[in-house]
Amino acid sequence: MSVVGCDFGSLNTVIAVARNRGVDVITNEVSNRATPSLVGFGPKSRYIGEAAKTQEISNIKNTVSSLTRLAGRNFKDPDIQIEQEYISAPLVEVNGQVGVEVTYLGQKEKFTGTQLMAMYFTKVKQIASAELKLPVHDIVLSCPAWYTDAQRRSILDAADIAGLKLLRLMNDTTAVALGYGITKVDLPSGPDEKPKRVAFVDIGHSNYTCSIVEFKKGELAVKSTACDRHFGGRNFDTALVEHFQKEFKEKFKIDINENPKARFRVLAACEKLKKILSANASAPINIESLMNDVDVRGFLKREELEELMQPLLDRATKPIEQALADAKLKIEDIDTIEMVGGCTRVPSLKNAIQNYFGRPLSFTLNQDEAAARGCAFSCAILSPVFRVRDFSVHDIVNYPIEFTWEKSPDIPDEDTSLTVFNKGNTLPSTKILTFYRKQPFDLEARYAKPEQLPGKINPWIGRFSVKGVKADSKDDFMICKLKARLNLHGILNVESGYYVEEVEVEEPVPEPPKEGKKDGDAMDTDAPNGASTPKTKKVKKQQRKGDLPLAAGTASLDQSSKDAAAEKENSMAMEDKLVADTEDKKNELESYIYELRNKIDEQYSEFASDEEKEKIRAKCESSEDWLYDEGEDATKAVYISKIEEIRAVAGPVVQRYLDKIELERQAVLQKQEEEQAKKRAELAEKVQLEHEAKKAAEPKDADMKDAAEPEVEEPEEKS
């Protein structure tokens, strides 16, 4: 059974697995510990991860990045228009969701954000399976803390389409906190001890999140979380690109905004420049033949970079201030400030946060891998395969959720809305809602404060219809109970419904102890015959009588849509595998031609006549000409048949060579056997000689012994 944790980031994804000796971050097919979060489309197959990265510039219009930013979003959301600045593929509307339009297999295709994530999760599954040498099903994924119900459902659907069972969808900083706390042995344990408070500051490629977490032995509780959705490494990169765009336009008379590929090359160079300036005072930038055959060069000092970043640096402490305010804490209440995320390496950003707290920051966690490790720990806790130290995780509700319903005609003064889950409530959480009704009814769940949601996401969460409701025999209300639950993923569902009836039952009334009575006294004997009559009272209690059928409409895909998407994903995966296998056979044919051509003049030379050599060379030459002409785009079966054709021509020569090798091997084996037999005979002869020598020496020793012993006479007895 697999135990996999995945930090699904907007730039890169890190995969960790739990093993008996702990948690390991695994590498992909090119031995990198982080896999680019990219999906590309080509004329024959898809490119996912590293394959998409290698052809990103040449296939810029068909490569999709920032997958996490597309989950569960509507095309009209203002945030989506911002994302188009960072995603090179054109964004379009697909069935009400945001998606992309790309050229795949020579045709225009549209894919939703959910489908794109499912494609990427298929790659994650392949990487983990290759490392673990077994099928991967169970996984824990991380997501930004600001995700809404619709976005979380989108990731859940994508995992289902990819054939993964999502055990838990964790907020990024919560996963980091779990990885931090589960290994600590010095956490407060007593009920009167003050909990350890840690501020986790996570600044990645596109998100800035701060969570205040309290730790006690065996548990963590998130007290508050605040986010800035548009603060991260890509914003610093964009500031640099805009700077050099103006500089190159002035110096070299070229405008990179007119050429998407040129702008992308400058973006890649600026990302490297930013990293260099994190450790150096200045750095150059050089790009050959950027556009119009013009070479460009530039130079930047760290002070200039910080000046460009100043608008962002002015916002550097806003999420921290908000998180502290929501947790009702002060700076001095925080014991440790733990920094994670690649962007926290920027010196000016670290200084801004350190100056705000007035104390050194902590970097004890791996900034790039902490979330993935926390997810792997969570998966191990939820999996029956591992025994892990008990550790409870209490996350919180980030947006208040309310239920609304139509007013009952029989209850004219009834309220029609109720905030059921308030911001800061513990997650997971269950609430029981009670309704008095005589007929079926509907209720809707929505976010109570839409202005707090990211962008202008629709605050609607779901609509739930309660069936089977009717008045009782006395035309009284049916008492309906609905179980609303925010689960481990942060997703809201009305899980079940049932109705109850009020019945009168008698309960004993506890009597107060009489004055003067001591513990251990015999029972009271005031009642006749010494019997005591306990007092009772009638009370009304609710008893469950039956279930109420429910119908739900949410942002999740229905089962038929998921099945269709899974079938399409499987067919595309099979197409990718066929293309990869075909490419392998093509490479095998090419390698075999070169190998045979060399060997016919070397190893196989003495085993082939001149006529056979000429025939083999001619076959190799014709096959090579075919390979680089008509065979450039052949099928897997054709490449296999071409290999077999060459083997048929070269087979007799190769067989003679192999026969000689076999004869030589047999001769060597025979020689070794003869040597071993000779050694065994020599050893046996040596043992025999030693035995005979020992036997010959035994009588001689006995004679010497007899000669050496003196005779002893017994004394005569005197009478």
Disulfide bonds with the S-S distance in Angstrom:
none
